[in-house]
Amino acid sequence: MWLLCLAAEKGMSSRLSAISLGQGQGPKAAVLIAEAQTSGAWVVLQNCHLAPSWMPALDKICEDMNPETVNPEFRLWITSLPSTKFPVNILQSGVKMTNEPPAGLRANMRRSYCLDPLSNATFFESCVQPIPFRRLLFGLVFFHALVQERRKYGPLGWNIPYGFDEGDLRISAMQLKLFLDEAAPPAATDSNSQLTSVSSKCSSHVPFNALRYTAGECNYGGRVTDDKDRLLLSTILGTCYCQELVDRGSGYSFLQSGVIHPPEDGPREDYLAYIDSLPLQQEPEAFGLHANAAITKDIRDTELMLSSLLAMSGGGADGSGAGAAAEAAAAEARVVGLVHEGLEKLPPTFDIEAVGIKFPVTYGQSLNTVLVQEMARYNKLCHVLRESLRSIAAALKGLLVMSSELEAAYRSISLNQVWNVPALLDDACLVQVCC
């Protein structure tokens, strides 16, 4: 939508070509790009994450572009979800823009009212049933913010994280106005028209079944694949698209605590003012979750922040320059010291035979069986730890090839993280060991 507005401002609307990538669309996109480089048109490649096999060809096309022969008015716009298959060269050479939902329920709802068509005064005021439209539109905006914010709670919010976006809200809002306009009773033309118009403000004709189906099964529900998530989505939508909301207005509450409710009927500015009065951060109760769900969310946010910082800093990985080499050497020396310290502190293995003699398995001492079994498992764990540490030490000396498992363990030790040790057990489990 914003790109179309920009093209209209620059006079490029008639020279804008868009194509959604997918199976068999790569060659067509290549032809469009070749023609646009000569004519100076704009090309929009949408959903590049759906064509990972064509990404190397796109990388080659962008690499072969010659600024001296390409028309100066040519522009290549690319949209994609985060993908590991997207060419890094295009990311480095292009201008990048991200579009993510704002953090927090209040910021999300305010942004929704600033999007087209909700920001259009004509759209907001031209519905034939204005009061039901404004109340249900507020419920839709709250629903949109709620389903997006629940993603931050991980599996507690949705079993599968879904990419609900502005397009879902936009089409649902337009369908809401369309259905209310079509469901409105015909205007009276007789002498009782004034009485009819007054009574129409008190009653409403809302096709809730159609609204819930289009929003819950098509627009938003079209992305949902898990049956439990689909049931949850329809339940939440039922609290936002309901007759009680239309009848009670500001007396209706979306939450049991009554914190969030529709404002008094008025212009769009009144709704924005009410949204600004909401708390900056909402409790998990606003999303239908237990208060302890905030702990899970905070842990996820902290892990994401720390992992992002480590990814940007390199975390002791190889780099270029004397500074990076010195940092890598210091990290390696620290890991060597930690490995030797771990080998020294590892306790000796238990003598299972001696334990069996001292604590024999008898009818009256059944727990002795558990004792012997746990000691055997502990011996296997110590053996895996000891061999892994010895292998890391040998690999750092160049006496052993650094495998992917050893490299992952080396990186975890250098960052003081919990590392996965492949336990040589019968069930091939992974034992979490803190070093």
C-alpha positions as CSV (number, residue, x, y, z in Angstrom):
1,M,0.0,0.0,0.0
2,W,2.8,2.4,0.9
3,L,4.7,1.5,-2.2
4,L,1.7,2.2,-4.4
5,C,1.3,5.6,-2.7
6,L,5.0,6.3,-3.3
7,A,4.7,5.3,-7.0
8,A,1.8,7.6,-7.4
9,E,3.7,10.5,-5.9
10,K,6.7,9.9,-8.2
11,G,4.5,9.4,-11.3
12,M,5.4,5.7,-11.6
13,S,2.0,4.1,-11.1
14,S,1.7,3.1,-14.8
15,R,5.3,1.8,-14.9
16,L,5.1,-0.4,-11.8
17,S,5.1,-4.2,-12.3
18,A,4.6,-6.6,-9.4
19,I,4.9,-10.3,-9.3
20,S,4.5,-12.8,-6.4
21,L,7.2,-15.4,-6.5
22,G,6.5,-19.0,-6.3
23,Q,6.7,-22.1,-8.4
24,G,7.5,-21.2,-12.0
25,Q,7.5,-17.4,-11.4
26,G,11.3,-17.0,-11.4
27,P,11.8,-16.8,-15.2
28,K,8.9,-14.3,-15.5
29,A,10.5,-12.1,-12.8
30,A,13.8,-12.3,-14.7
31,V,12.2,-11.0,-17.9
32,L,10.5,-8.2,-16.0
33,I,13.7,-7.1,-14.4
34,A,15.6,-7.2,-17.8
35,E,12.9,-5.0,-19.4
36,A,12.7,-2.6,-16.5
37,Q,16.4,-2.0,-16.5
38,T,16.1,-0.6,-20.1
39,S,12.8,1.2,-19.8
40,G,13.4,2.6,-16.3
41,A,10.3,1.0,-14.7
42,W,9.8,-0.3,-11.2
43,V,9.7,-4.0,-10.4
44,V,8.3,-5.5,-7.2
45,L,9.2,-9.0,-6.2
46,Q,6.9,-10.2,-3.5
47,N,7.3,-13.2,-1.2
48,C,10.8,-14.1,-2.1
49,H,10.9,-16.5,0.8
50,L,8.6,-18.8,-1.2
51,A,11.1,-19.2,-4.0
52,P,14.4,-20.2,-2.2
53,S,15.6,-22.2,-5.2
54,W,15.5,-19.0,-7.4
55,M,17.4,-16.9,-4.9
56,P,20.9,-17.7,-6.4
57,A,19.6,-16.6,-9.8
58,L,18.3,-13.4,-8.3
59,D,21.7,-12.8,-6.6
60,K,23.4,-13.3,-10.0
61,I,21.0,-10.8,-11.7
62,C,21.7,-8.1,-9.1
63,E,25.4,-8.8,-9.3
64,D,25.5,-8.4,-13.0
65,M,23.7,-5.0,-13.0
66,N,25.9,-2.3,-14.4
67,P,25.1,1.2,-13.1
68,E,26.4,2.7,-16.4
69,T,23.9,0.9,-18.6
70,V,20.9,0.6,-16.3
71,N,18.3,3.3,-16.6
72,P,18.6,5.7,-13.6
73,E,14.9,5.5,-12.9
74,F,14.9,1.7,-12.5
75,R,14.1,0.4,-9.1
76,L,13.9,-3.2,-7.8
77,W,11.7,-3.6,-4.7
78,I,11.9,-6.9,-2.8
79,T,9.6,-8.2,0.0
80,S,10.4,-11.3,2.0
81,L,10.0,-12.8,5.4
82,P,13.2,-13.6,7.3
83,S,14.8,-16.5,5.5
84,T,18.2,-18.2,5.6
85,K,18.1,-18.7,1.8
86,F,17.9,-15.0,1.0
87,P,21.1,-13.8,-0.6
88,V,23.4,-12.0,1.8
89,N,24.9,-9.9,-1.1
90,I,21.5,-8.3,-1.8
91,L,21.1,-7.5,1.9
92,Q,24.5,-5.8,2.0
93,S,24.1,-3.8,-1.2
94,G,20.4,-2.8,-0.9
95,V,18.5,-0.4,1.3
96,K,16.7,-2.4,4.0
97,M,13.4,-1.6,5.6
98,T,11.6,-3.7,8.3
99,N,8.0,-3.6,9.1
100,E,7.1,-5.2,12.5
101,P,4.1,-4.7,14.8
102,P,4.8,-2.3,17.6
103,A,5.5,-3.7,21.1
104,G,2.6,-3.5,23.4
105,L,-1.2,-3.6,23.1
106,R,-1.6,0.2,23.2
107,A,0.9,0.9,20.6
108,N,-0.5,-1.8,18.3
109,M,-4.0,-0.5,18.6
110,R,-2.9,3.1,17.9
111,R,-1.0,2.1,14.9
112,S,-4.0,0.2,13.5
113,Y,-6.1,3.3,13.7
114,C,-3.4,5.2,11.7
115,L,-3.4,2.7,8.9
116,D,-5.4,3.0,5.7
117,P,-8.4,2.8,5.5
118,L,-9.0,3.3,9.2
119,S,-7.1,6.6,9.1
120,N,-9.5,7.8,6.3
121,A,-12.2,10.1,7.7
122,T,-14.5,9.2,4.9
123,F,-14.2,5.5,5.6
124,F,-14.7,6.0,9.3
125,E,-17.8,8.2,9.0
126,S,-19.6,7.0,5.9
127,C,-21.0,3.7,7.2
128,V,-24.8,3.5,7.0
129,Q,-24.8,2.0,10.6
130,P,-22.3,4.3,12.2
131,I,-22.7,3.3,15.9
132,P,-22.4,-0.5,15.3
133,F,-19.6,0.1,12.8
134,R,-17.4,2.1,15.3
135,R,-18.0,-0.3,18.1
136,L,-17.2,-3.4,16.1
137,L,-14.3,-1.7,14.4
138,F,-12.8,-1.0,17.9
139,G,-13.4,-4.7,18.7
140,L,-11.6,-5.7,15.5
141,V,-8.6,-3.5,16.3
142,F,-8.4,-5.0,19.8
143,F,-8.6,-8.5,18.3
144,H,-5.9,-7.7,15.8
145,A,-3.6,-6.4,18.6
146,L,-4.3,-9.3,20.9
147,V,-3.6,-12.1,18.4
148,Q,-0.3,-10.4,17.5
149,E,0.8,-9.9,21.1
150,R,0.0,-13.5,22.0
151,R,2.9,-14.6,19.8
152,K,5.4,-13.1,22.3
153,Y,4.3,-15.8,24.8
154,G,5.6,-18.6,22.6
155,P,3.6,-21.9,22.9
156,L,1.5,-20.4,25.6
157,G,0.1,-17.9,23.1
158,W,-0.1,-20.1,20.0
159,N,0.9,-23.6,19.3
160,I,2.4,-22.4,16.0
161,P,3.5,-18.8,15.6
162,Y,1.4,-17.2,12.8
163,G,2.3,-14.1,10.8
164,F,-0.9,-12.1,11.2
165,D,-0.3,-8.7,9.5
166,E,-1.9,-5.5,8.5
167,G,-3.5,-7.0,5.4
168,D,-5.7,-9.2,7.6
169,L,-6.9,-6.1,9.5
170,R,-7.4,-4.0,6.4
171,I,-9.5,-6.5,4.5
172,S,-11.5,-7.4,7.7
173,A,-12.3,-3.7,8.3
174,M,-13.4,-3.2,4.7
175,Q,-15.6,-6.3,4.9
176,L,-17.1,-5.0,8.2
177,K,-18.2,-1.8,6.5
178,L,-19.5,-3.6,3.4
179,F,-21.6,-6.1,5.4
180,L,-23.0,-3.4,7.6
181,D,-24.0,-1.2,4.6
182,E,-25.6,-4.1,2.9
183,A,-27.4,-5.3,6.0
184,A,-28.8,-1.9,6.9
185,P,-32.6,-1.5,6.5
186,P,-33.8,0.6,3.5
187,A,-34.2,4.3,4.3
188,A,-37.8,5.4,4.9
189,T,-39.3,7.8,2.4
190,D,-42.7,8.5,4.0
191,S,-43.8,11.0,6.7
192,N,-42.4,8.7,9.4
193,S,-38.9,8.9,8.1
194,Q,-37.7,10.9,11.1
195,L,-39.1,8.3,13.6
196,T,-37.6,5.5,11.5
197,S,-34.1,7.2,11.5
198,V,-34.3,7.6,15.3
199,S,-35.2,4.0,15.9
200,S,-32.5,2.8,13.6
201,K,-29.9,4.3,15.9
202,C,-31.2,2.2,18.7
203,S,-31.4,-1.0,16.8
204,S,-28.8,-2.7,14.5
205,H,-28.7,-5.2,11.7
206,V,-25.4,-7.0,11.9
207,P,-24.6,-10.2,10.1
208,F,-22.4,-11.7,12.8
209,N,-22.2,-15.1,11.2
210,A,-20.8,-13.7,8.0
211,L,-18.4,-11.4,9.9
212,R,-17.0,-14.2,12.1
213,Y,-16.6,-16.5,9.1
214,T,-14.8,-14.0,6.9
215,A,-12.5,-12.8,9.7
216,G,-12.1,-16.0,11.7
217,E,-12.0,-18.6,8.9
218,C,-10.7,-16.7,5.9
219,N,-8.7,-13.6,6.7
220,Y,-7.0,-14.5,10.1
221,G,-8.1,-18.2,10.2
222,G,-6.7,-18.9,6.7
223,R,-3.2,-18.8,8.3
224,V,-4.1,-21.1,11.2
225,T,-3.3,-24.8,10.7
226,D,-3.6,-26.1,14.3
227,D,-7.1,-27.1,15.3
228,K,-6.6,-25.9,18.9
229,D,-5.3,-22.5,17.6
230,R,-8.3,-22.3,15.3
231,L,-10.7,-22.9,18.2
232,L,-8.9,-20.3,20.3
233,L,-9.0,-17.7,17.4
234,S,-12.8,-18.2,17.0
235,T,-13.3,-17.9,20.7
236,I,-11.4,-14.6,21.0
237,L,-13.1,-13.3,17.9
238,G,-16.5,-14.1,19.5
239,T,-15.8,-11.7,22.3
240,C,-15.0,-8.9,19.8
241,Y,-17.7,-9.5,17.3
242,C,-20.8,-9.9,19.4
243,Q,-24.3,-8.4,19.9
244,E,-23.5,-7.4,23.5
245,L,-20.7,-5.1,22.3
246,V,-23.1,-3.4,19.8
247,D,-25.8,-3.0,22.5
248,R,-23.8,-1.9,25.5
249,G,-21.0,0.1,23.8
250,S,-18.8,1.6,26.5
251,G,-20.5,-0.6,29.1
252,Y,-19.1,-3.7,27.5
253,S,-15.7,-5.0,28.7
254,F,-13.3,-7.2,26.8
255,L,-11.7,-8.3,30.1
256,Q,-13.1,-9.5,33.4
257,S,-11.2,-6.7,35.2
258,G,-12.9,-4.1,33.0
259,V,-9.6,-2.4,32.1
260,I,-10.3,-2.4,28.3
261,H,-13.7,-1.4,27.0
262,P,-14.9,0.6,24.0
263,P,-14.9,4.4,24.5
264,E,-18.0,6.6,24.2
265,D,-19.2,6.9,20.6
266,G,-17.6,9.8,18.9
267,P,-15.1,10.8,16.1
268,R,-11.9,8.9,15.4
269,E,-9.9,11.3,17.6
270,D,-11.9,10.2,20.7
271,Y,-10.8,6.6,20.0
272,L,-7.2,7.6,19.7
273,A,-7.4,9.6,22.9
274,Y,-8.9,6.6,24.8
275,I,-6.1,4.3,23.4
276,D,-3.5,6.7,24.6
277,S,-5.0,6.5,28.1
278,L,-4.5,2.7,28.3
279,P,-1.5,1.3,30.3
280,L,1.7,1.1,28.3
281,Q,2.2,-2.5,29.3
282,Q,-0.6,-4.9,29.7
283,E,-0.7,-7.8,32.2
284,P,-1.0,-11.3,30.7
285,E,-4.7,-11.3,31.8
286,A,-5.4,-9.0,28.8
287,F,-4.4,-11.8,26.5
288,G,-6.3,-14.5,28.4
289,L,-3.2,-15.9,30.1
290,H,-2.1,-16.6,33.7
291,A,0.1,-14.0,35.4
292,N,3.0,-16.5,35.4
293,A,3.0,-16.4,31.6
294,A,4.9,-13.1,31.9
295,I,7.9,-15.1,33.3
296,T,8.1,-17.2,30.2
297,K,7.8,-14.1,28.0
298,D,10.5,-12.2,29.9
299,I,12.8,-15.3,29.7
300,R,12.3,-15.5,25.9
301,D,12.9,-11.8,25.4
302,T,16.1,-12.0,27.5
303,E,17.4,-15.0,25.6
304,L,16.7,-13.3,22.3
305,M,18.5,-10.2,23.3
306,L,21.5,-12.0,24.6
307,S,21.7,-14.3,21.6
308,S,21.4,-11.3,19.2
309,L,24.2,-9.5,21.1
310,L,26.4,-12.6,20.9
311,A,25.7,-13.0,17.2
312,M,26.6,-9.3,16.5
313,S,29.8,-9.4,18.6
314,G,31.0,-12.7,17.1
315,G,31.2,-14.4,20.5
316,G,34.9,-15.3,20.1
317,A,34.5,-16.5,16.5
318,D,37.3,-16.0,13.9
319,G,37.5,-12.5,12.5
320,S,39.9,-10.3,10.5
321,G,42.6,-8.1,11.7
322,A,45.1,-8.2,14.5
323,G,42.5,-7.3,17.1
324,A,40.2,-10.2,16.1
325,A,43.2,-12.6,16.0
326,A,44.3,-11.6,19.5
327,E,40.7,-11.9,20.8
328,A,40.5,-15.4,19.3
329,A,43.8,-16.4,20.9
330,A,42.7,-15.2,24.3
331,A,39.4,-17.1,24.0
332,E,41.3,-20.2,23.0
333,A,43.6,-19.9,26.0
334,R,40.7,-19.4,28.3
335,V,39.0,-22.5,27.0
336,V,42.2,-24.6,27.4
337,G,42.3,-23.5,31.0
338,L,38.6,-24.4,31.6
339,V,39.1,-27.8,29.9
340,H,42.1,-28.7,32.2
341,E,40.2,-27.4,35.2
342,G,37.2,-29.5,34.3
343,L,39.3,-32.6,33.9
344,E,40.9,-32.0,37.3
345,K,37.6,-31.5,39.0
346,L,35.8,-34.5,37.5
347,P,35.3,-37.1,40.3
348,P,36.5,-40.7,39.7
349,T,34.0,-43.3,38.7
350,F,32.2,-45.5,41.2
351,D,33.2,-49.1,41.7
352,I,29.9,-50.8,40.8
353,E,31.1,-54.2,42.0
354,A,32.2,-52.9,45.4
355,V,28.9,-51.0,45.8
356,G,26.9,-54.2,44.9
357,I,28.8,-56.1,47.7
358,K,28.2,-53.3,50.3
359,F,24.6,-52.7,49.3
360,P,23.3,-56.0,48.1
361,V,20.0,-56.2,46.3
362,T,17.6,-58.0,48.7
363,Y,13.9,-58.2,49.2
364,G,14.0,-55.9,52.1
365,Q,16.3,-53.3,50.4
366,S,14.7,-52.7,47.0
367,L,16.2,-49.2,46.8
368,N,19.7,-50.7,46.5
369,T,18.7,-51.6,42.9
370,V,18.0,-47.9,42.2
371,L,21.3,-46.9,43.8
372,V,23.3,-49.3,41.6
373,Q,21.5,-48.2,38.4
374,E,22.0,-44.5,39.1
375,M,25.7,-45.0,39.8
376,A,26.0,-46.8,36.5
377,R,24.4,-43.9,34.7
378,Y,26.6,-41.4,36.5
379,N,29.7,-43.4,35.5
380,K,28.6,-43.2,31.8
381,L,28.0,-39.4,32.2
382,C,31.5,-38.9,33.7
383,H,33.0,-41.0,30.9
384,V,31.3,-38.9,28.2
385,L,32.4,-35.7,29.9
386,R,36.0,-36.8,30.4
387,E,36.3,-38.0,26.8
388,S,34.7,-34.9,25.4
389,L,37.1,-32.6,27.3
390,R,40.1,-34.6,26.3
391,S,38.9,-34.5,22.6
392,I,38.6,-30.7,22.8
393,A,42.0,-30.4,24.3
394,A,43.5,-32.6,21.6
395,A,41.7,-30.7,18.9
396,L,43.0,-27.3,20.1
397,K,46.5,-28.8,20.0
398,G,45.9,-29.9,16.4
399,L,46.1,-33.6,17.3
400,L,42.4,-34.3,16.4
401,V,40.0,-33.0,13.8
402,M,37.6,-30.4,15.3
403,S,34.2,-31.9,14.5
404,S,30.9,-29.9,14.5
405,E,30.0,-31.3,18.0
406,L,33.4,-30.3,19.4
407,E,33.2,-26.9,17.9
408,A,29.7,-26.3,19.4
409,A,31.1,-27.4,22.8
410,Y,34.1,-25.2,22.4
411,R,31.9,-22.2,21.6
412,S,29.6,-22.9,24.6
413,I,32.6,-23.2,27.0
414,S,34.1,-19.9,25.7
415,L,30.8,-18.2,26.3
416,N,30.1,-19.9,29.7
417,Q,27.0,-21.5,28.3
418,V,25.3,-24.8,28.9
419,W,26.5,-27.2,26.2
420,N,25.1,-30.4,24.8
421,V,27.3,-33.5,25.2
422,P,26.4,-36.4,23.0
423,A,26.0,-39.2,25.6
424,L,27.1,-42.6,24.4
425,L,24.1,-44.3,26.0
426,D,21.8,-47.0,24.6
427,D,18.9,-44.5,24.1
428,A,21.2,-41.9,22.4
429,C,19.9,-39.1,24.6
430,L,21.4,-35.7,25.0
431,V,22.6,-34.8,28.5
432,Q,22.6,-31.2,29.5
433,V,25.9,-30.5,31.3
434,C,26.9,-27.2,32.8
435,C,30.6,-26.5,32.6
